Amino acid sequence: MSERRSTIRAGAGAVLRRLTLCAAAALGGGCYHMAEQAGTATDTGLVSRSIDASGNPKYNLPASPLLPNASLRLTPNISLSLENLLIGAAIYYFVDPLSPNWEGEMRRISDDTFSIAMRAKRFRSTGGDGEAGRVFRRNAEQITREGGFARYDILSYSEGIESETLGAVRFAEGMIRISRK
C-alpha cells in the first residue's frame, strides 16, 4: 500500500507569522514579574531599583514604558498610536483574512482510494459555514483531474465540530474511489 500525502493550501507565510508572534510573546513575557523576585542581577532596565531612607530596596515596574509614546500621522487630523497599530496587527495575525478557510491532507489509501481530511481555521472573518462539502468535492475533482481519471465516487463523508481549549473547530473528512477511463 503506497501512501502519498500532500498538504491542501498550506501557507508557509501563515506559519512563519505565527512563529514570529510566539517568539515575541516569549521574549516579552518575562517583563512583568513580582518586585520581590527581582534581584540586582536581573535588573536590565525594565525594573528600576532604589533604596529608601530606611535602607530597604524599592522596585518600580516598569522603569520606562515598553512601547514608546509614538504615533503615525495619516492626515493632519488623523493619527494612529503605536498601541493601536500593534493591537490591529495582533487581530489581523489571528484572524488572517487572506489565509484559506480550510486546510487539510489528502492521503492515498490504495491504488483507487483516497482519504481527504480538512479543518477550518479557528477564527474566520468571512463565515464559511456550509462550504465543507464544496471544498471536499473540489479536492476530489482535483485528484481525479491530476491523476487523469474518469470520475470519482464518494465512499464516506462526515463533518462536525471538535471542541478544543480555545474554542471549537469545524472538520470534514471522507474517502473517495476513483475510476479509470
RODO-2510 file (C-alpha; in nm, 4 decimals, decimal comma):
residues 181
     n   res          X          Y          Z
     1     m     0,0000     0,0000     0,0000
     2     s     0,1594     0,3239    -0,1067
     3     e     0,0832     0,6466     0,0746
     4     r     0,1024     0,9908    -0,0734
     5     r     0,0460     1,2901     0,1454
     6     s     0,0064     1,6417     0,0241
     7     t    -0,0985     1,9500     0,2066
     8     i    -0,4043     2,1327     0,0777
     9     r    -0,3394     2,5050     0,0590
    10     a    -0,0905     2,5140     0,3439
    11     g     0,0505     2,8631     0,3838
    12     a     0,4133     2,8820     0,4869
    13     g     0,3695     3,2555     0,5404
    14     a     0,0965     3,1986     0,7985
    15     v     0,3181     2,9539     0,9881
    16     l     0,6082     3,2000     0,9908
    17     r     0,3824     3,4816     1,1147
    18     r     0,2559     3,2654     1,3995
    19     l     0,6095     3,1591     1,4968
    20     t     0,7210     3,5236     1,4982
    21     l     0,4353     3,6229     1,7278
    22     c     0,5060     3,3302     1,9622
    23     a     0,8741     3,4284     1,9813
    24     a     0,7835     3,7910     2,0544
    25     a     0,5416     3,6814     2,3274
    26     a     0,8041     3,4529     2,4832
    27     l     1,0681     3,7242     2,4808
    28     g     0,8363     3,9901     2,6209
    29     g     0,6537     3,7613     2,8605
    30     g     0,9080     3,7901     3,1397
    31     c     0,8914     4,1684     3,1613
    32     y     0,6286     4,1770     3,4348
    33     h     0,7412     3,9869     3,7437
    34     m     0,6900     4,0385     4,1123
    35     a     0,9091     4,3059     4,2697
    36     e     1,0182     4,0701     4,5461
    37     q     1,1652     3,8312     4,2885
    38     a     1,3626     4,0977     4,1028
    39     g     1,7243     4,0926     4,2099
    40     t     2,0176     4,3128     4,1166
    41     a     2,1334     4,0557     3,8591
    42     t     1,8008     4,0668     3,6730
    43     d     1,7759     4,4457     3,6676
    44     t     1,8131     4,5088     3,2937
    45     g     1,6486     4,8467     3,2729
    46     l     1,2913     4,7226     3,2726
    47     v     1,2785     4,7364     3,6519
    48     s     1,4054     5,0417     3,8374
    49     r     1,5528     4,9816     4,1819
    50     s     1,6190     5,2346     4,4515
    51     i     1,6924     5,2332     4,8246
    52     d     1,4562     5,4209     5,0522
    53     a     1,5568     5,6134     5,3672
    54     s     1,5425     5,3036     5,5896
    55     g     1,7745     5,1066     5,3578
    56     n     1,5089     4,8796     5,2079
    57     p     1,5073     4,8253     4,8322
    58     k     1,2161     4,9700     4,6380
    59     y     1,1215     4,8469     4,2895
    60     n     0,9243     5,0381     4,0273
    61     l     0,7737     4,8270     3,7465
    62     p     0,8491     4,9123     3,4650
    63     a     1,1052     5,1920     3,4866
    64     s     1,0054     5,3190     3,1428
    65     p     0,7215     5,2125     2,9136
    66     l     0,7894     4,9145     2,6918
    67     l     0,6232     5,0950     2,3999
    68     p     0,7257     5,4494     2,3201
    69     n     0,4644     5,7226     2,3039
    70     a     0,4680     5,7352     1,9232
    71     s     0,2019     5,7713     1,6591
    72     l     0,1695     5,7504     1,2837
    73     r     0,0212     6,0660     1,1360
    74     l    -0,2005     5,9717     0,8415
    75     t    -0,3506     6,3157     0,7728
    76     p    -0,3257     6,6489     0,9568
    77     n    -0,6263     6,5487     1,1708
    78     i    -0,5913     6,1695     1,1919
    79     s    -0,3122     5,9745     1,3577
    80     l    -0,2774     5,6210     1,4956
    81     s    -0,0892     5,5439     1,8152
    82     l     0,1685     5,2662     1,8247
    83     e    -0,0541     5,0804     2,0725
    84     n    -0,3478     5,0802     1,8284
    85     l    -0,1232     4,9703     1,5421
    86     l     0,0057     4,6744     1,7468
    87     i    -0,3458     4,5752     1,8558
    88     g    -0,4621     4,5883     1,4934
    89     a    -0,1621     4,3802     1,3836
    90     a    -0,2378     4,1190     1,6535
    91     i    -0,6030     4,0962     1,5485
    92     y    -0,5025     4,0659     1,1824
    93     y    -0,2497     3,7962     1,2750
    94     f    -0,5061     3,5752     1,4488
    95     v    -0,7926     3,6323     1,2052
    96     d    -0,5661     3,6425     0,8938
    97     p    -0,8389     3,7156     0,6377
    98     l    -0,6130     3,6287     0,3428
    99     s    -0,5409     3,2708     0,4513
   100     p    -0,7625     2,9901     0,3196
   101     n    -1,0613     2,8924     0,5328
   102     w    -0,9767     2,5213     0,5111
   103     e    -0,6522     2,3289     0,5466
   104     g    -0,6234     1,9589     0,5047
   105     e    -0,4494     1,6466     0,3968
   106     m    -0,5016     1,4042     0,1096
   107     r    -0,3717     1,0509     0,1560
   108     r    -0,3686     0,7615    -0,0883
   109     i    -0,5098     0,4517     0,0814
   110     s    -0,4842     0,2155    -0,2171
   111     d    -0,4483     0,2434    -0,5950
   112     d    -0,8013     0,3743    -0,6358
   113     t    -0,8969     0,5029    -0,2877
   114     f    -0,8083     0,8367    -0,1313
   115     s    -0,8760     0,9871     0,2096
   116     i    -0,9382     1,3621     0,2450
   117     a    -0,9341     1,5255     0,5907
   118     m    -0,9918     1,9000     0,6350
   119     r    -1,0034     2,1504     0,9232
   120     a    -1,1396     2,5038     0,9147
   121     k    -0,9306     2,7838     1,0547
   122     r    -1,0284     2,8795     1,4075
   123     f    -1,1155     3,2456     1,3556
   124     r    -1,2959     3,3075     1,0298
   125     s    -1,3742     3,6622     0,9286
   126     t    -1,5983     3,5669     0,6372
   127     g    -1,8219     3,2910     0,7726
   128     g    -1,7537     2,9711     0,5817
   129     d    -2,0360     2,7648     0,7303
   130     g    -2,1723     2,5090     0,4858
   131     e    -1,8771     2,5165     0,2497
   132     a    -1,7078     2,1953     0,3689
   133     g    -1,8930     1,9794     0,1160
   134     r    -1,7951     2,2066    -0,1721
   135     v    -1,4299     2,2120    -0,0639
   136     f    -1,4321     1,8319    -0,0285
   137     r    -1,5750     1,7871    -0,3797
   138     r    -1,3293     2,0402    -0,5229
   139     n    -1,0382     1,8400    -0,3778
   140     a    -1,1862     1,5131    -0,5061
   141     e    -1,2176     1,6669    -0,8537
   142     q    -0,8565     1,7864    -0,8312
   143     i    -0,7356     1,4323    -0,7522
   144     t    -0,9404     1,2974    -1,0440
   145     r    -0,8190     1,5633    -1,2875
   146     e    -0,4490     1,5486    -1,1907
   147     g    -0,4437     1,1672    -1,1998
   148     g    -0,6118     1,1511    -1,5397
   149     f    -0,9069     0,9526    -1,4048
   150     a    -1,2603     0,9495    -1,5446
   151     r    -1,4657     1,0040    -1,2290
   152     y    -1,4858     0,9566    -0,8536
   153     d    -1,7400     0,8129    -0,6102
   154     i    -1,7734     0,9290    -0,2502
   155     l    -1,7474     0,6233    -0,0232
   156     s    -1,7919     0,8132     0,3036
   157     y    -1,8212     1,1725     0,4159
   158     s    -1,8767     1,3369     0,7537
   159     e    -1,8396     1,6808     0,9022
   160     g    -1,8691     1,8167     1,2509
   161     i    -1,7193     2,0306     1,5242
   162     e    -1,4298     1,9375     1,7519
   163     s    -1,4105     2,1130     2,0881
   164     e    -1,0670     2,2365     2,1848
   165     t    -0,9186     2,4509     2,4581
   166     l    -0,9533     2,7777     2,2657
   167     g    -1,2933     2,7107     2,1108
   168     a    -1,4394     2,4807     1,8528
   169     v    -1,3007     2,3927     1,5092
   170     r    -1,5043     2,2623     1,2152
   171     f    -1,3787     1,9498     1,0385
   172     a    -1,4764     1,7399     0,7388
   173     e    -1,3395     1,4046     0,6294
   174     g    -1,4205     1,1405     0,3771
   175     m    -1,2992     0,8778     0,1329
   176     i    -1,3333     0,8651    -0,2439
   177     r    -1,2775     0,5897    -0,5021
   178     i    -1,1577     0,6939    -0,8451
   179     s    -1,2406     0,5166    -1,1725
   180     r    -1,0045     0,4807    -1,4631
   181     k    -1,1021     0,5851    -1,8172
***
